[in-house]
Amino acid sequence: MPKLCFATFRFLSLLIVFYKGSIVKPSFSFQQFKPLVLQAMPYAVVILLMTIYTRIDAVMLDKLLPNTGAVQGIYAGIPFVRCR
């Protein structure tokens, strides 16, 4: 049933596009793109800092504790595997 609905929607969409008869030509302008990037920059910095914050604990475990493979496995929730 979902395939039939999807096919019907796709067919009707194509009919509408062909009926209108115009093809949309995308355009790109650096003058419009620059303010968008500048507005999004704080969010990009936040995502970068959050990624570092969530990954730094594994690095600290690796540098501070002995037998890091087993410790990191326990920390990650992986069942303990005896390392030789």
Backbone hydrogen bonds, N-H to C=O, Kabsch-Sander energy under -0.5 kcal/mol:
donor,donor_aa,acceptor,acceptor_aa,energy
5,C,1,M,-2.1
6,F,2,P,-2.6
7,A,3,K,-2.6
8,T,4,L,-2.4
9,F,5,C,-2.5
10,R,6,F,-2.6
11,F,7,A,-2.5
12,L,8,T,-2.6
13,S,9,F,-2.3
14,L,10,R,-2.3
15,L,11,F,-2.2
16,I,12,L,-2.2
17,V,13,S,-2.4
18,F,14,L,-2.7
19,Y,15,L,-2.4
20,K,16,I,-2.4
21,G,17,V,-1.8
24,V,22,S,-0.5
33,F,29,S,-1.7
34,K,30,F,-2.3
36,L,32,Q,-0.8
37,V,33,F,-2.2
38,L,34,K,-2.4
39,Q,35,P,-2.1
40,A,36,L,-1.7
41,M,37,V,-1.2
44,A,40,A,-1.9
45,V,41,M,-2.2
46,V,42,P,-2.1
47,I,43,Y,-2.3
48,L,44,A,-2.2
49,L,45,V,-2.6
50,M,46,V,-2.5
51,T,47,I,-2.1
52,I,48,L,-2.2
53,Y,49,L,-2.4
54,T,50,M,-2.2
55,R,51,T,-1.5
56,I,52,I,-1.7
58,A,55,R,-0.6
59,V,55,R,-1.1
60,M,56,I,-2.4
61,L,57,D,-2.2
62,D,58,A,-1.9
63,K,59,V,-1.9
64,L,60,M,-2.3
65,L,61,L,-1.8
71,V,67,N,-1.9
72,Q,68,T,-3.0
73,G,69,G,-1.7
74,I,70,A,-2.4
75,Y,71,V,-2.5
76,A,72,Q,-2.2
77,G,73,G,-0.7
77,G,74,I,-0.8
78,I,73,G,-2.6
